[in-house]
Amino acid sequence: MRKRSELFFSVILVPLDFLALLSAFVLSYILRVKLEGKPVAHPIPAIEFIQVISILLPLWILIFALSGLYAQSNLRGKLGEIGKVFVAVSSGVMLTILLDFFRPVSLFPSKAVPIYAYGLGLIFVLTSRILVRSLQRWLFQFGVGVHNTIIIGSGDIAQRMAPDLRQTFSGYRLLACVDTAKGAAKRMKGTPVFATLEEALAAVAPDGGLDELIQADSALDSEEILDLVNYAANHQIGYRFVPNQFGLYASNSVLGTLAGVQLIEIRLTPLDGWGRIAKRIFDLLGAIFGIIVLSPVLLAVALLVKLRDPKGPVLFRHHRLSRSGNSVAVLKFRTMLWRYCDGPGRPYKSAEQTFKAMGRPDLVEEFKVAQKVENDPRVSRLGRFLRRTSLDELPQLFNVLKGDMSLVGPRPIINAELEHYGERGAIFLALKPGITGLWQISGRSDISYDDRVKLDIFYVEHWGLLLDMKILFKTVLTILNGRGAY
């Protein structure tokens, strides 16, 4: 809930900034052209002026984004935001004036217009952001977007941070402190103190209502720190620490301040906030394009599957794990002969039972290791062709359209496979599974299961849209090559 609230307030700032800047230019035009009564150097109709400015303003929004004004974070202070707004608006004005300089026809009826717009833009943007932050702080009173927090340690830094964490307007709710040191309860007066995290959770967050751990104690050893990091990762909660813990590695981390104290937040993946929105838009556009272009292929394959084995369904639905451990029904064209398909309502309840009934118990161990076998006797001749060409996975475009999967991501796995990821299972579940991924372009079924796990975790920790585009391009080449598919 808190992440959705933060993301909402980050997203809503984009149209508000656009309207604030547009209003600044329109009012500047009115002040200079309509109210001053002086002749202008370049008479421009109001409608034409508004159209030109509306085309230019997305560049300003891009500058705002690059300045960090849409970062999904509660760490930024008021002064920091004011400074970034000043820099971003100033940069936008300078860019606009530079563009105007190189144009043969002026963008503005008068040189005074961008000067007026600069001052009004600062006022309007700051005013709208103050109103948004005021609304956000008002909602904090009702628990909307508030971070339920437990602080580790009761030393000077913890005591310095605690008063701010107790303030409703800060967006935090300090639930408890964890510390075994003598006098901790006295030092953290007003905050329940527990000896262990388990005791604190049982007392103040029995239903899993914890959002964040803040480690302010530098006396913990590396094993204790790792336990905290693993707990936060496995329970999908935030973990931040005062940056004096040596030897702790995080592939994605964000530096910020709280109550004047520098904190580092460890993130499982860069796919958070705006990254998630960008990936979803990328997935939607790709899925829609793929369904339209490949619709003749989808219909032809569906018809062939039904004609070759009419008793069974065209599509096979297999429940796999998606983001945060949610179960989703992944669609594929059925590649197995219907008489050998296992599951509810079928003669065989598992692949192992099917292999034994077919007189092939030798395949059971191979299946347990890799969750597939190279020469699977259950697969039809058409099914082998579909698997070799990956045509059996085309219906997953509808999974992407629905939001259950991504075009690119970790492999869709069943719950039993999660144990192969060990303590890093939560990292794997930070993203939706993909139709393709690093495993697809790195040898497909020819690589070992452990290598597949490593590739999945690497992708989660290093996600980027450019990486997605590279993987999609290489996937096409891999499918044409045909190696490693069975």
N, C-alpha and C positions, 0 to 999 in steps of 0.2 A: 504493500500500500504506500509506504513512504517513497519508494523509488518511482512509482507511478505519479505521485504528487509532485516530486521534484522534476520529473520529465515534463509533466503538464506545464509547470511554471516556466520551464526553459523554452518549450515550444511556443507558448502564448506570447513570449516576448518578441518573436520574429514578426508577426503581423502588426503588433503594437509599435515596434520600432519603425516599420515601413510607413504606417499611418502618421506617426509623429514627424518623420522627416518630410513626408509628402505635404503635410499640413504646414510645416515650416516654410517650404518653398512656395506654396500657394499663397500664404499670408504675406510673404516677402514680395511676391508679384503684385498683390493688391496694394500693399503699402507704397511700393515704388511707382507702379504704373497708374493706379487708380486714385490714390489719395494725395500724393505729393503734388500732382498737377504740373510737373516739369516734363518737358519732352524727353523721350528716351532715344538712345542711339540706334537700337535695333528693334523696331516694333514687331512683336510676336503675338499672335492671337492666344488667348488664355488656354483654349483647348489644346492647341499645338504645343504650348509650353508644358502643360500637364502631361501630355503623352510622352514628350522627350524625357522629362524628369522621371516618369514612371519606369522608363526603360533603363535609366541610369541608376536608380535606387537599389536594384539587386546587387550592384557592385559595392554599395555602402554596406548592405547586409552581409556580404562576404567579408568585408573588412571587419565588421563587428564580430563575426564568427571567428576569424583569425586572431582577433584580440582577446578571445576567451570570454566574450560577453554572453555566450549561450551555454557555457559549461554547466553540466548538471552537478552542482556542488553546493553545500551549505557553508563551505569554509570561507567564502569570499566576504570580506567586510565592506561596510558602506564606502569608506574612503577608497578602497581598492576598486570598487565598481565605478565610482565617480571618476577616478583617474583613467580607467579604461575607456569610459564613455567619452571623456575629453580627447583622448588620443585618437579614438576611432572616428569621431565626428570631424576632428581636425584633418585627419588623413583623407576622409571622404571629400571634404571641401577642397583640399589641395589637388586631389585626383581629378575632381570635376573641373576646377579652374585650368588644370593642365590639358585636359581634353578640349576645353573651350578654346585654348590658345592655339591648338593645332588644327582646329576646324576652320574652313573658309567662311562659314556662316556661324555667327555667335549663337550659343545656346541660350543666352540671357538677353533680355531687352536692355538691361543696364548692368554695369559692373557692381552696382550696389546690391543687386538681388542676392548673389551668393554670400555676401557679407552679412546681410540681414538673416539669410537662411542659416548661416553658421550659428549666430547667437540664439535664434529661435529654436534651431534644432537641438542645441544643448539643453535648453529649458524644457522643451517638449519631451525629449527622450528621458531625461532625468525625472521629470514629473511622472511620466507613465510607469517608469520602473519603481519609483517610490510608492505609487499606488499598488502595484503588483506585490511588492514586498510587504506592504501594510496588510493586504488581503491574505498573504501567506502567513504572516505572524498572527493575524486574527484567527485563521483556521487552526493554528497550533493550539489555541485554547480549547478546541474541541477534539484534539488528538489527531487531526488530519496532517499527515506528512511528518509527524514527530518521530525522532529516532529514540527508541527505547535502548538505553545504554547501560552497560556495566563497565566500571573502571577498575583496572588491575593495579593495585598499589595504593599507598596512602601517604607517600612522601610529599615533599614540597611542591612538586609539579602537580600531583593529584589534588592537593589542597588548593592550589591556584586555579585549577580547571573546574573543580566541583561547583563553586557558586554560579558560574556561567551555565553549566550543564543543568542546574536546578531551575534556571529561569525559563518560564514558559515561552517567551518570545524568541529564545535562542533556537528553538526547533528540536531540543533534546529533552529527554526525561531520564534523569539519573536514577536507575532502579536500585543499584547496590554497588558496593566496593568489595573486592576480594583481596585480602591481605592477611598473613599470619603473624605479622610483626606486632610486638607488644605496644599497646597504646593506639592501635589503628582506629578503634571505635571513637576514642577521644579526639583524635586528629580529624576524623571525617564526621564530625558531629552533624547530625541531621540526615545521614545516609546510612542505611543498614550495612553492616560489615560482616562478611562471612570468610571462613578459612579456605574454602575451595569453591571453584566455579560451579561444581555440581550442587553444592548446598545453596548457593545463591540462585541458581536457576530453579531449583525446586521450590524456593520460597517466594521469589518475585516474578518468575516467568515460567510457571508450570505448563502452560499451554503453548510454549514456543514463541512467545511474543517479544523475543529479543531481536533487535536490529543491528546492534553494533557492539564490539568490544574495543575499548581503548586501553592500551597498555602504557601506563605511566611509570611503571617500576622497572628500573634498569638492573635490578639485582637478580633477575631470573636467569637461570642457565639456559643453554641452547636447546636442551631437550624440553624444558618447560615452555619456551617460546614456540618451538615447533608444535607442541601439543595445542597451544592456543590457535596457531595458524590453521592447523588441521581441523580443529573444531569449527572454526569460522567457515572454512571452505566446505566442510561436509554438511553444514546446516545453512548454507547460503546466506550468511550474515556478514556485515562489514567488519574489517579488522584494521585498526590503525595503531600506530605506536610512536612514541617520542623517538626521534632518530638518533638514538645513542646505543642501539642494539647492534653490536658488530657481528658480522658473519651471516646475517639474514638476507636471503636472496629473494627477489620478486621480479618476474619478467615485466609486470605492469604495476607501476606505483604512481601515486599522485601526491604531491607535496602541498600542504596547506597549513593554516594556522587556526587555533581555537584558544580564546582567552590569552592571546599573545604567545602561545606555545606552538612551536612547529611540530606538525604531525605528518606521518607518512601513512597513506592508505594503500593497502595491498589489494589489487584487483586481479581476479582470475583471468580476465580477458579484456582486451581493448574494446570488445563488442559490448558497450554499455552506453546508455543515454542516446546521443545522436548517432553513434555507430549502429545501434540496433535499428533505428529508424532508416538509416541509409541502406542497411542490408535488407530490410523488409521491402523497401521500394525496389531495390535491385531484383529481389526474388519475384515480386509481383510482375514487374515488367518482363522479366525473363520467362516466367511461367506462361503468361498470356501470349507472348510471342511464340513460345515453343508449342503451345496447344494449337494455335491457329496454323502455323506452318506445318506441323507434323500431324494434323488431323487426318489426312488421307492414310498415313502410315498407321495411326492408332486404329482406325476403322478396319484396315486390311488385316492387321495382326489379330484383332478381336474376332474377325470372321474366320480366319484360319484356325485359331484355337478351338472355336466352337465346332467347326466342321471336322477337325481331326479327332476330337474327343468330346462328343456332344453331351455326354452324361454330366460332366462337371461344369462348374461356373467358368466364365472367361477370366475373371479377376480373382486373385488370391490375396486375402487380407491377413497380414501377419502383425501381431501386436509387438511393437518395439518401444524402446525408451526414447523420449524426447527431452526437451529442456526441463531442468529441475526434477527429472525422474517421472514426468507425466507419461502415461501410456498412450500411444497413438496407433491407429490401424494403417500400416504402410501398404500401399497398393502395388501389385505387380501382375503382369499377365501370367496366368498359370502355365508353368513349364513341366509339371509332373503329371504323369498319368493319374487320372482320377482314382483308380482303384488302389493306388499307393499313397494317396494323400492322407496325412494324419490330422488329428485334432478332434474337437467336439463333434459327436455324431458320426465319426468315421470308425472303421474297424480297428485302426491303430491310433493310439494316443500320443505317440512320439516317434521320431525318426529311428530311435534305437529299436523299438518294437517292430517297426516296418522291416529294418534290415535283418533282424532275427527271423521274422516270418518268411522272408525271401530266401533264407538260407545263406545270408551273407553277414554273419556275426563279426567277420574280420573288419568290416567297415565301421563298426561301432566306435572303436577307439579313435580312428581317424576323424570321425565326426565330432567326438568330444573335444579334440584338440583344436580344430579349426572351424567347427560348426558347419562344415561342408565337406564333401568328398570329391575327388577329381573325376572319377568315372561313376557317377551316381546312376544306378540301374533304375531308379524311380523316374528319371527324366525322359520325356519323349524325344523323338528325333527333332521335331519342331522346337521343343523346349531347349535342346542343346544349341540350336541355331540362334534362338532368341537370347540365350545367356551369353553366347560367344560375341554377339553383336550388341549386347546390353539393351536390346529392344524390349525385353521383359520389364525394364524399369521405367519406361515412358509414362505409365499411368501415375507415377509419383509426381508428375507435374501438377496433378490435381491436389496432391498432398501439400505441395508448395503454395498453390493458390489458396488453399484453406488456411494455411499458416501452421500446419503440423510439422513441416520440414522446410529445409532451405535448398536452393540449387546446389550450394557447396557447403560442406560441413563434415563433422565426424561420421563414422559409419553408424547406421541404425542397428542397435544391438538389442538382444533380449536381456531380461533382468539377470539371468544366470551368468552372462558374460561380464557383468560389471565387476566381478571379483578379480578379473584379470588386470583391472586398473588399480587395484589396491587402494592406498590412501589418496590417490589422485583421481578417484572416481568422481568426486564433486567437480573437478576441473573439466572432465569430459562432459558432464551434464550441464555445464554453463551455456552450451549452445544447442540449437536444434540440429538433428542429424541432417545429412545432405544426400542428394541423389548421387553426387560424386564428391571426391575429396582427394587429399594427398595420397591416400591408400590406393585410389583408383589409377593414379598416374605414376605410381611407384612400383608397379609389378602386379597389382590386383591380387589374385589368389596365390600368386607365386611367392609372395613374401611371407615370412613367418607371422604368427599371431602377435607375438611380442612386438615385432616391428610395426605392425598395424596400430597397436596401442600407442606406441611412441609417436607415430605420425599424427594420430588423432589429437594427442595432448599438445604436440607442437603447433598444430593448426589453431587450436583454441587459444593458446597463449600468444600467437602472432598474427591473429586475423587482420585482414585489411581488404578493401574492395579490389585493389590492384592484384592481390594474391588470388582472390576469387576469380577474377577475369583470366589470369594465367592458368589456373587449374581447369577452368571450363575449356579454354583453347587446347590445352594438352590432353584433356579427356577425349576430345574428338580424334586427335592423333592416335591415342592409345586404343580406342575402339576400332579404328581402321586397321591398326596393327594386329589386333586380335589376340595378343599374348596374355596369358594369365587369367583368362575368363573360363569358368566352368561352374 
